[in-house]
Amino acid sequence: MGHTLLCVLSLFLLNTLLYGDGQASTRKPTLTADKTSIPAGGSVTLTCSVEDSIGWRYDWFRRTSQSSAAKLIKRSSLHHTISVSEGGIYHCRGRGVKQVYYTEDSNAVTIEKIGECIFNKAVVTQQPNWSEIYRGETITVRCEIQGGGDTEWEYEWETTTSFKPSNQHEHRISSASSSHSGDYWCKGRVKSSQHRTTEWSSSVRLTVYDNKPRPVLTVSPSWLSPGASVTLNCEVEHPSAGWRFYWYKTVPDLSLYYYSYKLLPGNSRGTEQDSYIVHGQTHTAGYVCRAGRGDPVFYTENSEPKFVWSGGQFVVTKQNVNIGGFCNISVVDLTPHCCFSDRHPAASLTVNPDRVQHFASDSVSLSCEGNSTEWRVKRFPEHGYQSDCSDWRRMTGSTCNMRLYWYGNAVYWCESGSGEFSNAVNITVWGDYYYGIILVSPVHPVTEGESVSLGCRFRTEKNLSSVFFYHNDKLIQSDTRQELNISAVSKSDEGFYKCQWSERKSAQSWMSVKVAVMEPKSSSSPVLLIVLLLCGIVLIILLLLCCCRKSTDPCWNRFVQHSLFSHLQLRNSITLYTFFSKGVHLTFFANYCYY
């Protein structure tokens, strides 16, 4: 029996020597390092220690971050030490002669490589990406790490400004100012490894202007025909930089030096286009634009007001027949055609002397009339800015009296306390006192069909003869007459006129011709319906009278040949009835039968 016991003990001892003690998996090695930072070109020695280290081999592991997977870098090493030159998080484990016997993983040791740059690239971005930023705008600068993956980063910023962003991924500048102008760089740093950083990014320059931009507004045309469309264009620097455009109509406010503004229809949120079309404009009007961008919206200054001028009170078609004028109703199609003239405008300007051109020594009175007791006269010179009469002369009631010597060519108009614009007058001043001549032409548009006379005036001569007249630079009269007389003005007579006497030529001035607009109009006016009903009754009576005659009756033959409704072609047509009511002029024509 003693022999048997000795054999068992020998086998147990041999098994222990060959395979471990059977508790290897519960042992935990200790990992130590001679230093935790690797200088450039240097290395660190790691030591893996297991209790009762006889008969152990060692596996070595490394990972780049806390969240990354460990990678086996050396397997089954007989040495319990290793030299490493890369930064990272290291651990080890031991195993017996047979691979099935492992210890637990050791503690982790972080080794940092001083000055180690990683391959990820840092990039500074600016949102919105505008080349120019204005005081008060909101801007965000970000540090983006390209290919950063799931790595947790810290950020470091450098800038040439007095302002330095915090060590965050992004920084929001809620109200930019010139102190934010400068260059910005950033780099990323691995949060778990402070010595692992990216290279510095390329710089991004932020330029902040203290002054708000002021857009430039243009209008086309400057002088309008009745009902014409007006195109507005609002120009800003860098128009593609996220701007939206807002459009306003000026409203005269005599309590203010300038105007109040009324938003034009359809652009409460602005328009992407930098142009806007106003349809059907008939009177003098002023316009303003501004631009906005960003969230919250940053607005530019308002543009300087720009005007589209109307030379007179144009004839326009109205929808209400009760306001004056007349309507002719054809019995052929029973369609009313109405024409109205604004004979009592809300505001109008008159000039005394009543001509467009004046000598510099002349005294001129500009008078405002209309439905207001408060007025101001405005002046817009060829080169400069608009001004009030009170800036350069005194208003006496509704009249501005001035000597033209101090004031060059300019457009003048009235503005009322009720917010109305008058017609505009473009006054031309001739400065040559001794040798200059001027064209005498009407201030206001001439109605088509009326007569007009144009003259030529020399400062020291009252009666000039053999005056030449030009229309759009074309000589149209070159005889001994003193005036150019047009007996019935037509639209073709509109244009620029000038005169010439004894080799002296005047400046040219525009003569406008207004045309009455006639167009079909439908109406449900009770008066009109009654008139039309009477028209129908009269026609029925006439038909019955003619039908009662025999077919051989010459009256009947004439009726068949010409038709009642072709009254304009009948030689023996006469006016049977004429009605006048509420401005409606209704005339019936009929073929009358004689017996």
C-alpha positions as CSV (number, residue, x, y, z in Angstrom):
1,M,0.0,0.0,0.0
2,G,2.8,2.3,0.7
3,H,4.1,1.7,-2.7
4,T,0.7,2.7,-4.2
5,L,0.6,6.0,-2.2
6,L,4.0,7.0,-3.4
7,C,3.0,6.5,-7.1
8,V,-0.1,8.7,-6.7
9,L,1.9,11.6,-5.0
10,S,4.5,11.4,-7.8
11,L,1.8,11.7,-10.5
12,F,0.2,14.7,-8.8
13,L,3.5,16.5,-8.5
14,L,4.3,15.8,-12.2
15,N,0.9,17.1,-13.3
16,T,1.4,20.3,-11.3
17,L,4.7,20.9,-12.9
18,L,3.4,20.3,-16.4
19,Y,0.0,21.9,-16.3
20,G,-0.1,24.3,-13.4
21,D,-2.0,24.2,-10.3
22,G,-5.6,24.2,-11.8
23,Q,-6.3,27.6,-10.4
24,A,-4.4,29.6,-13.0
25,S,-7.6,31.1,-14.4
26,T,-8.2,32.8,-11.1
27,R,-4.8,34.5,-10.9
28,K,-4.4,38.1,-12.1
29,P,-1.1,39.4,-13.4
30,T,0.2,42.8,-12.5
31,L,1.3,45.1,-15.4
32,T,3.8,47.9,-14.6
33,A,5.7,50.4,-16.8
34,D,9.0,52.1,-16.1
35,K,7.4,55.3,-17.4
36,T,4.0,56.3,-18.9
37,S,5.1,58.7,-21.6
38,I,7.2,57.9,-24.7
39,P,9.4,60.7,-25.8
40,A,10.0,61.2,-29.5
41,G,12.2,58.2,-30.7
42,G,12.0,56.5,-27.3
43,S,10.3,53.5,-25.8
44,V,8.8,52.1,-22.6
45,T,9.4,48.8,-20.8
46,L,6.3,46.9,-19.6
47,T,6.6,44.1,-17.0
48,C,3.9,41.4,-16.5
49,S,4.2,39.7,-13.1
50,V,2.3,36.5,-12.1
51,E,2.6,35.0,-8.7
52,D,4.7,31.8,-8.8
53,S,6.0,32.8,-12.2
54,I,7.7,29.5,-12.9
55,G,6.5,27.8,-16.1
56,W,4.4,30.8,-17.5
57,R,4.3,32.3,-21.0
58,Y,2.9,35.8,-21.7
59,D,0.4,37.4,-24.2
60,W,0.5,41.1,-24.8
61,F,-2.4,43.3,-25.9
62,R,-2.9,47.0,-27.0
63,R,-5.9,49.1,-27.9
64,T,-6.0,52.7,-29.1
65,S,-8.9,53.9,-27.0
66,Q,-11.2,52.8,-24.2
67,S,-14.0,51.9,-26.7
68,S,-11.8,50.1,-29.2
69,A,-11.1,46.4,-29.3
70,A,-7.8,45.1,-27.9
71,K,-5.4,43.7,-30.4
72,L,-2.9,40.9,-29.6
73,I,0.6,42.4,-30.3
74,K,2.8,39.5,-29.0
75,R,1.8,35.9,-28.3
76,S,3.3,33.3,-26.0
77,S,6.4,35.2,-25.1
78,L,8.8,33.5,-22.7
79,H,9.8,36.9,-21.3
80,H,7.7,38.7,-18.8
81,T,8.9,42.1,-20.1
82,I,8.4,43.9,-23.4
83,S,9.6,47.2,-24.9
84,V,7.0,49.3,-26.8
85,S,7.4,52.6,-28.8
86,E,3.7,53.3,-29.5
87,G,1.2,55.0,-27.3
88,G,-1.9,53.1,-26.3
89,I,-3.7,51.2,-23.6
90,Y,-1.8,47.9,-22.7
91,H,-2.6,44.8,-20.7
92,C,-1.2,41.2,-20.5
93,R,-2.1,37.8,-19.3
94,G,-0.2,34.6,-18.4
95,R,-0.7,31.0,-19.4
96,G,0.7,27.7,-18.5
97,V,2.6,25.3,-20.6
98,K,-0.7,24.1,-22.0
99,Q,-2.8,26.8,-23.7
100,V,-5.9,25.9,-21.8
101,Y,-4.5,27.4,-18.6
102,Y,-4.9,31.3,-18.7
103,T,-4.8,33.9,-16.0
104,E,-7.2,36.8,-15.9
105,D,-6.3,39.9,-17.8
106,S,-3.9,42.2,-16.0
107,N,-4.7,45.8,-15.1
108,A,-4.4,48.3,-18.0
109,V,-1.6,50.8,-18.3
110,T,-1.9,53.8,-20.6
111,I,1.2,54.9,-22.4
112,E,1.2,58.3,-24.1
113,K,3.5,59.3,-26.9
114,I,4.6,62.8,-26.4
115,G,3.9,65.0,-29.5
116,E,2.2,62.2,-31.3
117,C,0.0,63.4,-34.2
118,I,-2.7,61.2,-35.6
119,F,-3.8,61.0,-39.1
120,N,-7.3,62.5,-38.6
121,K,-7.6,66.0,-40.0
122,A,-9.1,69.0,-38.3
123,V,-11.1,71.5,-40.4
124,V,-12.7,74.8,-39.3
125,T,-16.1,75.5,-40.8
126,Q,-18.3,78.6,-40.7
127,Q,-22.0,78.6,-40.8
128,P,-23.6,80.3,-42.6
129,N,-20.6,80.4,-45.0
130,W,-20.8,84.1,-46.0
131,S,-17.6,85.9,-47.1
132,E,-18.7,89.1,-45.3
133,I,-20.4,89.3,-41.9
134,Y,-22.1,92.4,-40.5
135,R,-22.4,93.6,-37.0
136,G,-25.3,91.9,-35.2
137,E,-25.4,88.8,-37.3
138,T,-25.3,85.3,-35.8
139,I,-22.4,83.0,-36.9
140,T,-21.2,79.6,-35.8
141,V,-17.6,78.3,-36.1
142,R,-17.1,74.6,-35.8
143,C,-14.0,72.3,-35.5
144,E,-14.7,69.2,-37.5
145,I,-12.4,66.1,-37.2
146,Q,-12.4,64.2,-40.5
147,G,-12.6,60.4,-39.9
148,G,-12.9,60.9,-36.2
149,G,-15.3,58.0,-35.8
150,D,-16.4,57.2,-32.3
151,T,-13.3,58.7,-30.7
152,E,-14.1,61.3,-28.0
153,W,-12.4,64.5,-28.7
154,E,-11.4,67.6,-27.0
155,Y,-10.8,70.8,-29.0
156,E,-8.2,73.6,-28.9
157,W,-8.7,76.9,-30.7
158,E,-6.3,79.6,-31.7
159,T,-7.2,83.0,-33.2
160,T,-5.7,86.3,-34.0
161,T,-8.6,88.1,-32.3
162,S,-9.0,89.2,-28.7
163,F,-11.9,86.7,-28.6
164,K,-11.0,83.0,-28.0
165,P,-13.6,80.3,-28.3
166,S,-14.0,77.7,-25.5
167,N,-12.6,74.2,-26.0
168,Q,-15.8,72.9,-27.6
169,H,-16.8,71.4,-30.9
170,E,-18.6,74.6,-32.0
171,H,-19.0,78.2,-30.8
172,R,-22.0,80.3,-31.6
173,I,-21.5,84.1,-32.0
174,S,-24.9,85.5,-31.4
175,S,-24.1,89.1,-32.1
176,A,-21.0,89.5,-34.2
177,S,-18.8,92.6,-33.9
178,S,-15.5,93.8,-35.3
179,S,-13.8,92.2,-32.3
180,H,-14.6,88.8,-33.8
181,S,-12.7,89.6,-37.1
182,G,-9.6,87.5,-37.6
183,D,-8.2,84.1,-38.4
184,Y,-9.3,80.9,-36.6
185,W,-7.5,77.5,-36.3
186,C,-8.4,74.4,-34.3
187,K,-7.0,70.9,-33.6
188,G,-8.5,67.9,-31.9
189,R,-7.1,65.9,-28.9
190,V,-8.1,62.4,-28.0
191,K,-9.9,62.7,-24.7
192,S,-8.4,59.5,-23.3
193,S,-4.9,60.3,-24.5
194,Q,-4.0,63.9,-24.0
195,H,-0.8,63.6,-26.0
196,R,-2.5,62.3,-29.1
197,T,-3.6,65.3,-31.3
198,T,-4.4,66.2,-34.8
199,E,-2.3,68.7,-36.8
200,W,-3.6,72.3,-36.6
201,S,-6.3,73.0,-39.2
202,S,-5.9,75.5,-42.0
203,S,-7.1,79.0,-41.0
204,V,-10.5,80.4,-41.7
205,R,-10.8,84.2,-41.8
206,L,-13.9,85.8,-40.3
207,T,-14.5,89.5,-41.4
208,V,-17.1,91.4,-39.5
209,Y,-18.2,94.9,-40.7
210,D,-19.5,97.4,-38.2
211,N,-21.7,99.3,-40.7
212,K,-24.9,97.7,-42.0
213,P,-25.0,97.4,-45.8
214,R,-27.3,99.7,-47.7
215,P,-28.7,98.2,-50.9
216,V,-29.1,100.3,-54.1
217,L,-32.6,100.5,-55.6
218,T,-33.2,101.3,-59.3
219,V,-36.6,101.8,-60.9
220,S,-37.5,101.5,-64.6
221,P,-38.9,103.5,-66.2
222,S,-38.4,106.8,-64.3
223,W,-41.3,108.5,-66.1
224,L,-44.3,106.3,-66.6
225,S,-47.2,106.0,-69.0
226,P,-50.6,105.4,-67.4
227,G,-51.1,101.8,-66.3
228,A,-47.5,100.8,-67.2
229,S,-45.6,98.3,-65.2
230,V,-42.6,99.5,-63.1
231,T,-39.7,97.2,-62.5
232,L,-37.7,97.5,-59.2
233,N,-34.2,96.1,-58.8
234,C,-32.5,95.9,-55.4
235,E,-28.7,95.5,-55.5
236,V,-26.6,94.3,-52.6
237,E,-23.0,93.2,-52.4
238,H,-22.6,89.4,-52.8
239,P,-26.2,88.9,-53.8
240,S,-25.9,85.1,-53.6
241,A,-25.0,85.2,-49.9
242,G,-28.5,84.1,-48.6
243,W,-30.3,87.4,-49.1
244,R,-34.1,87.8,-49.4
245,F,-35.5,91.0,-50.6
246,Y,-38.3,93.2,-49.1
247,W,-40.2,95.8,-51.1
248,Y,-42.0,98.9,-49.8
249,K,-43.9,101.9,-51.1
250,T,-43.2,105.3,-49.6
251,V,-46.0,107.1,-47.9
252,P,-45.5,110.9,-47.3
253,D,-45.6,111.8,-43.6
254,L,-45.1,115.5,-43.1
255,S,-44.3,114.9,-39.4
256,L,-41.2,113.1,-40.6
257,Y,-38.4,114.4,-42.8
258,Y,-38.6,111.3,-44.9
259,Y,-41.4,108.8,-45.3
260,S,-43.2,105.9,-43.6
261,Y,-43.1,102.6,-45.6
262,K,-45.9,100.3,-46.6
263,L,-45.0,96.7,-47.6
264,L,-45.9,95.9,-51.2
265,P,-48.2,92.9,-51.7
266,G,-46.9,89.3,-51.8
267,N,-43.5,89.8,-50.1
268,S,-44.2,89.6,-46.3
269,R,-41.4,86.9,-46.2
270,G,-39.3,88.6,-48.8
271,T,-38.5,87.4,-52.3
272,E,-35.6,85.3,-53.5
273,Q,-35.4,87.4,-56.7
274,D,-33.7,90.8,-56.5
275,S,-36.4,92.3,-58.7
276,Y,-40.1,93.1,-58.2
277,I,-42.7,94.3,-60.8
278,V,-45.5,96.8,-59.8
279,H,-48.4,96.5,-62.3
280,G,-50.8,99.3,-63.3
281,Q,-49.0,102.3,-61.7
282,T,-50.6,105.5,-62.8
283,H,-49.3,108.2,-60.4
284,T,-46.0,109.4,-59.0
285,A,-44.8,107.0,-56.4
286,G,-41.7,106.3,-54.3
287,Y,-40.2,102.9,-53.5
288,V,-37.7,101.5,-51.0
289,C,-36.1,98.1,-50.6
290,R,-34.0,96.2,-48.0
291,A,-32.6,92.7,-47.7
292,G,-32.5,90.2,-44.9
293,R,-30.9,86.9,-44.1
294,G,-30.2,84.4,-41.3
295,D,-32.1,83.1,-38.3
296,P,-33.0,85.3,-36.6
297,V,-33.3,87.6,-39.6
298,F,-30.7,90.3,-40.0
299,Y,-31.9,93.3,-42.0
300,T,-29.8,95.7,-44.1
301,E,-30.5,99.4,-44.0
302,N,-33.3,100.7,-46.2
303,S,-32.2,101.8,-49.6
304,E,-32.6,105.5,-50.6
305,P,-36.1,106.1,-51.9
306,K,-36.3,106.0,-55.7
307,F,-39.2,107.5,-57.6
308,V,-41.2,106.9,-60.7
309,W,-42.8,110.1,-61.9
310,S,-46.0,110.8,-63.6
311,G,-46.3,114.0,-65.6
312,G,-50.1,114.4,-65.1
313,Q,-53.5,113.1,-64.1
314,F,-53.9,110.3,-66.6
315,V,-57.2,109.1,-68.0
316,V,-58.0,105.7,-66.5
317,T,-60.9,103.3,-66.8
318,K,-62.9,102.9,-63.6
319,Q,-65.3,100.1,-62.5
320,N,-67.9,102.4,-60.9
321,V,-70.0,104.5,-63.3
322,N,-71.2,106.8,-60.6
323,I,-68.0,108.7,-60.2
324,G,-68.2,110.9,-63.3
325,G,-67.3,110.7,-67.0
326,F,-69.4,109.1,-69.6
327,C,-70.2,105.6,-71.1
328,N,-71.3,105.0,-74.7
329,I,-73.5,101.8,-75.0
330,S,-73.7,100.2,-78.4
331,V,-77.0,98.6,-79.3
332,V,-75.1,96.1,-81.5
333,D,-73.6,94.2,-78.6
334,L,-75.1,96.1,-75.6
335,T,-71.6,96.4,-74.1
336,P,-70.8,99.6,-72.2
337,H,-67.5,101.3,-73.0
338,C,-66.4,103.8,-70.3
339,C,-63.8,106.5,-70.2
340,F,-63.0,108.7,-67.1
341,S,-60.6,111.5,-66.4
342,D,-59.2,112.3,-62.9
343,R,-60.3,115.9,-63.1
344,H,-60.0,116.4,-59.3
345,P,-56.8,114.7,-58.2
346,A,-55.9,114.3,-54.6
347,A,-52.7,116.3,-55.2
348,S,-51.4,118.4,-58.1
349,L,-48.5,120.7,-58.8
350,T,-48.8,123.8,-60.9
351,V,-45.9,126.0,-62.2
352,N,-45.9,129.7,-62.8
353,P,-44.7,130.6,-65.4
354,D,-46.4,127.7,-67.0
355,R,-43.5,126.2,-68.9
356,V,-40.8,123.5,-68.5
357,Q,-37.7,125.6,-69.4
358,H,-36.7,128.7,-67.6
359,F,-33.8,131.2,-67.5
360,A,-31.5,131.1,-64.4
361,S,-32.6,134.6,-63.4
362,D,-36.3,133.7,-63.4
363,S,-38.5,133.5,-60.3
364,V,-40.8,130.5,-60.3
365,S,-43.7,129.6,-58.1
366,L,-44.6,126.0,-57.4
367,S,-48.1,125.6,-56.0
368,C,-49.7,122.5,-54.5
369,E,-53.5,121.9,-54.8
370,G,-55.8,119.1,-53.6
371,N,-57.6,117.6,-50.7
372,S,-55.1,118.6,-48.0
373,T,-54.3,121.6,-46.0
374,E,-50.6,120.6,-45.4
375,W,-48.1,120.4,-48.2
376,R,-44.4,120.1,-48.9
377,V,-42.6,120.6,-52.3
378,K,-39.9,118.1,-53.0
379,R,-36.9,118.6,-55.3
380,F,-34.8,115.9,-56.9
381,P,-31.8,117.3,-58.9
382,E,-29.9,115.5,-61.7
383,H,-27.0,114.8,-59.4
384,G,-27.7,114.6,-55.7
385,Y,-30.4,113.8,-53.2
386,Q,-34.0,114.9,-52.7
387,S,-34.8,117.8,-50.5
388,D,-37.7,119.9,-49.3
389,C,-38.5,123.4,-50.3
390,S,-37.9,124.3,-46.6
391,D,-34.3,123.3,-47.0
392,W,-33.5,125.8,-49.7
393,R,-36.6,128.2,-49.7
394,R,-39.6,129.0,-47.5
395,M,-43.0,127.6,-48.1
396,T,-45.8,130.2,-48.0
397,G,-48.9,128.2,-47.4
398,S,-49.0,125.6,-50.2
399,T,-46.6,127.6,-52.5
400,C,-42.8,127.5,-52.8
401,N,-41.3,130.6,-54.4
402,M,-37.7,130.4,-55.6
403,R,-35.1,132.0,-57.8
404,L,-33.7,129.4,-60.2
405,Y,-30.2,130.9,-60.3
406,W,-29.0,128.7,-57.4
407,Y,-30.8,125.6,-58.5
408,G,-30.0,123.5,-61.6
409,N,-32.2,121.1,-63.5
410,A,-34.5,119.1,-61.2
411,V,-37.7,117.2,-60.9
412,Y,-40.3,118.8,-58.6
413,W,-43.5,117.4,-57.0
414,C,-45.9,117.9,-54.1
415,E,-46.6,115.7,-51.1
416,S,-49.7,116.1,-49.0
417,G,-50.4,115.7,-45.4
418,S,-52.8,112.9,-46.3
419,G,-50.0,110.9,-47.9
420,E,-50.6,111.7,-51.6
421,F,-48.1,112.4,-54.4
422,S,-48.8,115.0,-57.1
423,N,-47.8,115.0,-60.7
424,A,-44.1,115.7,-61.3
425,V,-42.5,118.5,-63.4
426,N,-39.0,118.3,-64.8
427,I,-37.7,121.9,-64.9
428,T,-34.8,122.7,-67.1
429,V,-32.7,125.9,-66.2
430,W,-30.8,127.7,-68.9
431,G,-27.8,129.5,-67.4
432,D,-26.6,131.7,-70.3
433,Y,-28.3,135.0,-69.5
434,Y,-27.2,136.9,-72.6
435,Y,-27.2,134.4,-75.4
436,G,-29.4,131.5,-74.2
437,I,-32.8,130.6,-75.6
438,I,-35.5,128.4,-74.1
439,L,-38.3,126.3,-75.5
440,V,-41.7,127.3,-74.4
441,S,-43.7,124.0,-74.0
442,P,-46.5,122.8,-71.7
443,V,-45.7,121.6,-68.2
444,H,-48.5,119.0,-68.1
445,P,-49.3,116.2,-70.6
446,V,-51.5,117.3,-73.5
447,T,-54.7,115.3,-74.1
448,E,-54.9,113.5,-77.5
449,G,-57.0,115.6,-79.9
450,E,-56.3,118.9,-78.3
451,S,-54.3,121.7,-79.9
452,V,-50.9,122.8,-78.6
453,S,-48.4,125.6,-79.5
454,L,-44.7,125.5,-78.8
455,G,-42.6,128.6,-78.9
456,C,-39.0,129.8,-78.6
457,R,-37.8,132.6,-76.3
458,F,-34.7,134.7,-76.2
459,R,-33.9,136.7,-73.1
460,T,-33.7,140.1,-74.8
461,E,-36.0,139.4,-77.7
462,K,-39.8,138.9,-77.3
463,N,-40.8,138.4,-80.9
464,L,-38.7,135.8,-82.7
465,S,-39.2,134.8,-86.3
466,S,-37.8,132.1,-88.5
467,V,-37.6,129.6,-85.6
468,F,-36.7,126.0,-86.4
469,F,-38.3,123.3,-84.4
470,Y,-37.1,119.7,-83.9
471,H,-38.9,116.6,-82.8
472,N,-36.7,113.8,-81.5
473,D,-33.7,115.6,-83.2
474,K,-35.5,115.7,-86.5
475,L,-36.2,119.1,-88.1
476,I,-40.0,119.4,-88.5
477,Q,-40.4,123.2,-89.2
478,S,-38.0,125.6,-90.8
479,D,-40.0,128.5,-92.1
480,T,-40.7,132.1,-91.0
481,R,-43.2,131.2,-88.3
482,Q,-42.7,132.0,-84.7
483,E,-44.5,129.0,-83.2
484,L,-45.0,125.3,-83.8
485,N,-48.8,124.7,-83.8
486,I,-50.3,121.2,-83.7
487,S,-54.0,121.4,-84.2
488,A,-54.9,117.9,-83.0
489,V,-52.3,116.2,-80.9
490,S,-51.8,112.5,-81.4
491,K,-49.7,109.9,-79.6
492,S,-47.1,110.1,-82.3
493,D,-46.5,113.8,-81.4
494,E,-45.1,112.7,-78.0
495,G,-41.3,113.1,-77.6
496,F,-38.4,115.5,-77.2
497,Y,-38.7,119.0,-78.6
498,K,-36.2,121.8,-79.0
499,C,-36.0,125.1,-81.0
500,Q,-33.3,127.0,-82.9
501,W,-33.0,130.6,-83.6
502,S,-30.1,132.4,-85.2
503,E,-27.8,129.4,-84.7
504,R,-28.7,129.2,-81.0
505,K,-30.4,126.0,-79.8
506,S,-32.4,125.5,-76.7
507,A,-32.2,122.4,-74.5
508,Q,-34.7,119.7,-75.3
509,S,-37.8,118.9,-73.2
510,W,-40.3,116.1,-73.3
511,M,-43.9,116.7,-74.3
512,S,-46.2,114.0,-73.0
513,V,-49.5,113.0,-74.7
514,K,-52.2,111.3,-72.7
515,V,-54.7,109.0,-74.4
516,A,-58.2,108.2,-73.2
517,V,-58.5,104.5,-72.4
518,M,-61.6,102.8,-73.7
519,E,-62.3,99.2,-72.8
520,P,-65.3,97.0,-72.3
521,K,-66.8,96.9,-68.9
522,S,-69.5,94.8,-67.3
523,S,-71.7,96.3,-64.6
524,S,-74.7,95.3,-62.5
525,S,-75.7,98.9,-61.8
526,P,-79.6,99.1,-61.4
527,V,-79.7,102.3,-63.5
528,L,-77.8,100.6,-66.3
529,L,-80.1,97.6,-66.2
530,I,-83.2,99.8,-66.4
531,V,-81.8,101.7,-69.4
532,L,-81.0,98.4,-71.2
533,L,-84.5,97.2,-70.5
534,L,-86.0,100.3,-72.1
535,C,-83.7,99.8,-75.0
536,G,-85.1,96.3,-75.5
537,I,-88.7,97.5,-75.3
538,V,-88.1,100.1,-78.0
539,L,-86.5,97.6,-80.3
540,I,-89.4,95.2,-79.9
541,I,-91.9,98.0,-80.8
542,L,-89.9,99.0,-83.8
543,L,-89.9,95.3,-85.0
544,L,-93.6,95.0,-84.6
545,L,-94.3,98.2,-86.6
546,C,-92.1,97.0,-89.4
547,C,-93.6,93.4,-89.3
548,C,-97.1,94.7,-89.7
549,R,-96.3,96.0,-93.2
550,K,-96.6,93.8,-96.2
551,S,-93.5,92.1,-97.6
552,T,-93.8,94.4,-100.7
553,D,-93.5,97.5,-98.6
554,P,-90.3,99.3,-99.4
555,C,-89.7,100.0,-95.7
556,W,-89.6,96.2,-95.1
557,N,-87.2,95.7,-98.0
558,R,-84.9,98.3,-96.6
559,F,-85.1,96.6,-93.2
560,V,-84.2,93.2,-94.6
561,Q,-81.4,94.6,-96.7
562,H,-79.6,96.6,-94.1
563,S,-80.8,95.1,-90.8
564,L,-81.8,97.1,-87.8
565,F,-78.6,96.4,-86.0
566,S,-76.4,97.8,-88.8
567,H,-77.5,101.3,-87.8
568,L,-74.2,102.9,-88.4
569,Q,-74.3,102.0,-92.1
570,L,-77.9,103.3,-92.8
571,R,-78.1,106.6,-94.5
572,N,-81.6,107.3,-93.1
573,S,-80.7,106.3,-89.5
574,I,-81.7,109.0,-87.0
575,T,-81.4,109.2,-83.2
576,L,-84.6,108.0,-81.8
577,Y,-84.0,108.2,-78.0
578,T,-81.2,109.5,-75.9
579,F,-81.0,108.8,-72.2
580,F,-78.8,110.6,-69.6
581,S,-78.5,109.2,-66.2
582,K,-75.7,109.0,-63.6
583,G,-73.0,109.8,-66.2
584,V,-74.3,107.3,-68.7
585,H,-74.9,108.6,-72.2
586,L,-77.0,106.0,-74.0
587,T,-78.0,106.6,-77.7
588,F,-80.3,104.4,-79.7
589,F,-80.3,104.3,-83.5
590,A,-83.1,102.9,-85.6
591,N,-84.4,102.7,-89.1
592,Y,-87.4,104.9,-89.3
593,C,-90.2,104.0,-91.7
594,Y,-92.1,106.8,-93.6
595,Y,-95.6,106.5,-95.0
